[in-house]
Amino acid sequence: MSEKKAEISFEEAMKQLEELVEKLETGDVPLEQAIQYYQKGMELSKVCNEKLGHVEKQMQQIMNEHGELEPFSVQEEGKS
């Protein structure tokens, strides 16, 4: 399963997570099934969190002209 988790996109993981939440919110789910949904939801939540963390790290740093990493900041044109 962990191999499949690594291959799933953020968007697909979120879609599956939203579907699980909808099923759990109906309240018509047997306890055993609800536990399985909850466990799957926690796995999907972890995948989403890891993917967001990776993207956040990428966005915080960019390469400068000398190939060194520096903090990322947005500068609007015409403003110093």
C-alpha positions in Angstrom: 0.0 0.0 0.0 2.8 2.4 0.8 4.0 2.1 -2.8 0.6 3.2 -4.0 0.5 6.1 -1.5 3.7 7.5 -3.0 2.2 7.4 -6.5 -1.1 9.1 -5.7 -1.4 12.8 -6.6 -2.3 15.4 -4.0 -5.5 16.0 -5.9 -6.5 12.4 -5.9 -5.7 12.0 -2.2 -7.9 15.0 -1.4 -10.7 13.7 -3.5 -10.6 10.3 -1.8 -10.4 12.0 1.6 -13.4 14.2 0.9 -15.4 11.1 -0.2 -14.5 9.3 3.0 -15.6 12.3 5.1 -18.9 12.4 3.2 -19.5 8.7 4.0 -18.7 9.2 7.6 -20.9 12.2 8.0 -24.0 10.3 6.9 -23.9 8.4 10.2 -25.2 5.2 8.5 -21.8 3.5 8.5 -21.3 0.4 10.6 -18.7 0.8 13.3 -16.2 -1.6 11.7 -16.5 0.2 8.4 -16.2 3.6 10.0 -12.9 2.6 11.6 -11.6 1.4 8.3 -12.7 4.7 6.7 -11.0 6.6 9.5 -7.7 4.7 9.1 -7.7 5.3 5.3 -8.5 8.9 5.9 -5.6 9.3 8.3 -3.3 7.7 5.7 -4.6 10.1 3.0 -4.2 13.0 5.3 -0.6 12.1 5.9 0.1 11.8 2.2 -1.4 15.3 1.6 0.5 16.7 4.5 3.8 15.3 3.2 3.2 16.5 -0.3 2.3 20.0 1.0 5.4 20.1 3.2 7.6 19.2 0.2 6.1 21.9 -2.0 6.4 24.4 0.9 10.2 23.7 1.2 10.6 24.1 -2.6 8.7 27.5 -2.5 10.8 28.8 0.4 14.0 28.6 -1.5 15.1 29.3 -5.1 18.4 29.2 -6.9 20.2 32.5 -7.3 22.6 33.3 -10.2 25.5 31.7 -8.3 23.7 28.4 -7.7 23.2 29.1 -4.0 19.9 28.7 -2.2 18.3 31.8 -0.9 15.0 32.5 0.7 12.1 33.0 -1.7 10.4 36.3 -1.7 8.0 38.0 -4.2 8.9 41.5 -5.4 6.4 43.5 -7.3 7.7 45.5 -10.2 8.2 49.2 -9.5 8.5 48.7 -5.8 11.8 48.5 -3.9 
